[in-house]
Amino acid sequence: MAGPIAVYAGSFDPITHGHLDIIRRGAGIFERVVVGVGDNSAKRYLLDKDQRVDVVREVTLDLPNVEVDSFDGLLVDFCRSIGAEVIIRGLRAVTDFEFEFQIGLANRDMAPNIETVFLLPAPRYIFISSSLIKEIFVNGGDVTPYVPAATVVALCRARAAEQG
């Protein structure tokens, strides 16, 4: 019997080394991991959804049991649509825990058969967030220590397209 399918979802705008760490670790635990790239109406994006999907696919090419897909709507509905039984979430700090705990309880209420599993990133990635990367990048800082090379390329292309 095949093991459970796990979903690691986020906006990944942009994907960071911390995200990639969680994906790699999830891929070591679960037989199949689907990275779900979604949109959050409360966020302003540097990369559109197709660009984010392309970058995540590129940086996970070396992980044969990882797939990347986009979704709209509720995460639990996406999980049901692909037969996933597990949601992977990363926790960096206590502030993440409060938010993730609340979302995890709501997901559990809506889909009791889908478990949420929390993974801790490697300590060197604890402070890295997409919001921080966007702030550094928009203000001309160097994001290369915090994100995969494909992310830097995508961000620079998006900036060039925006500037015309």
C-alpha positions in Angstrom: 0.0 0.0 0.0 1.3 3.5 -0.9 2.1 5.9 1.9 0.1 9.1 2.4 0.3 12.0 0.1 1.4 15.2 1.8 0.8 18.8 0.7 3.0 21.7 1.5 1.2 24.8 0.5 2.0 28.5 0.4 2.2 31.4 -1.8 6.0 31.0 -2.2 6.5 34.6 -3.3 9.3 34.0 -3.4 10.4 30.5 -2.4 13.3 30.6 0.1 15.9 28.2 1.4 13.7 27.8 4.4 10.8 26.6 2.2 13.1 24.3 0.3 14.4 22.8 3.6 10.9 21.9 4.6 10.1 20.5 1.2 13.3 18.3 1.3 12.5 17.1 4.8 8.9 16.4 3.9 10.1 14.4 0.8 12.2 12.3 3.1 9.3 11.4 5.3 6.4 11.0 2.9 6.2 8.9 -0.3 4.8 11.8 -2.3 4.8 15.6 -1.6 2.7 18.0 -3.6 3.8 21.6 -3.3 0.6 23.6 -3.6 1.2 27.2 -4.9 -1.8 29.4 -3.9 -2.8 33.0 -3.7 -3.7 34.9 -0.6 -6.0 37.8 -1.2 -4.3 39.8 1.6 -0.9 39.7 -0.2 0.7 41.7 -3.0 2.9 39.5 -5.2 6.2 40.2 -6.8 5.8 37.1 -9.0 2.6 35.9 -10.6 1.3 32.4 -9.8 2.7 30.8 -13.0 6.2 32.3 -12.3 6.0 31.0 -8.7 5.0 27.5 -9.9 7.9 27.5 -12.5 10.5 28.5 -9.9 9.3 25.9 -7.3 9.4 23.2 -10.1 12.9 24.2 -11.0 14.3 24.2 -7.5 12.7 20.8 -6.7 13.8 19.0 -9.9 16.2 16.8 -7.9 13.4 15.5 -5.7 11.6 12.7 -7.7 8.8 12.3 -5.2 7.9 16.1 -5.2 5.3 17.5 -7.6 4.2 21.2 -7.9 0.7 22.3 -8.7 -1.3 25.5 -8.2 -4.6 25.8 -6.5 -7.4 28.3 -5.7 -9.7 28.2 -2.8 -9.4 26.2 0.4 -6.3 24.1 1.1 -8.5 21.2 2.4 -10.4 21.2 -0.9 -7.1 21.0 -2.8 -6.0 18.2 -0.5 -9.2 16.3 -1.1 -9.0 16.8 -4.9 -5.6 15.0 -5.0 -6.2 12.5 -2.3 -3.8 14.0 0.2 -4.0 12.9 3.8 -1.4 15.2 5.3 -0.7 19.0 5.3 2.9 20.0 6.1 3.5 23.3 7.7 6.7 24.9 8.7 7.2 26.6 12.1 9.9 29.2 12.6 8.9 30.9 15.8 6.2 31.1 18.5 4.4 33.7 16.4 4.1 31.2 13.5 2.7 28.6 16.0 -0.3 30.8 17.0 -1.3 31.4 13.4 -0.6 27.9 12.2 -2.4 26.3 15.2 -5.5 28.3 14.4 -5.4 27.4 10.7 -4.7 23.8 11.6 -7.7 23.6 13.9 -9.9 25.1 11.2 -8.6 22.6 8.6 -9.2 19.8 11.1 -12.7 20.9 11.7 -13.4 21.1 7.9 -11.5 17.9 7.1 -11.1 15.6 10.1 -9.3 12.9 8.0 -6.5 15.3 6.9 -3.7 15.6 9.5 -1.5 18.6 9.9 2.2 17.9 10.6 4.5 20.7 11.7 8.2 20.7 10.7 10.9 22.9 12.1 13.4 24.4 9.6 17.1 24.2 10.1 18.2 26.8 12.6 20.1 28.8 9.9 16.7 29.4 8.1 14.6 30.4 11.1 14.6 34.1 10.5 14.0 33.9 6.7 10.5 34.7 5.4 9.2 35.7 2.0 8.2 39.0 3.4 11.7 39.7 4.5 13.1 38.7 1.2 10.7 40.9 -0.7 11.6 43.9 1.6 15.3 43.3 1.0 14.9 42.8 -2.8 12.6 45.8 -3.4 15.1 48.0 -1.5 18.0 46.9 -3.6 19.6 44.5 -1.1 21.3 41.1 -1.9 18.9 38.2 -1.4 21.3 35.5 -2.8 22.2 34.1 0.7 18.5 33.4 1.4 17.0 32.0 -1.7 17.8 29.5 -4.5 19.5 30.9 -7.6 16.3 30.3 -9.7 14.4 32.7 -7.3 16.9 35.5 -7.9 16.6 35.1 -11.6 12.8 35.2 -11.5 12.8 38.2 -9.2 15.2 40.1 -11.5 13.1 39.2 -14.6 10.0 40.4 -12.8 11.7 43.7 -11.9 13.0 44.1 -15.5 9.5 43.5 -16.9 7.9 45.9 -14.5 10.4 48.6 -15.4 9.7 48.0 -19.1 
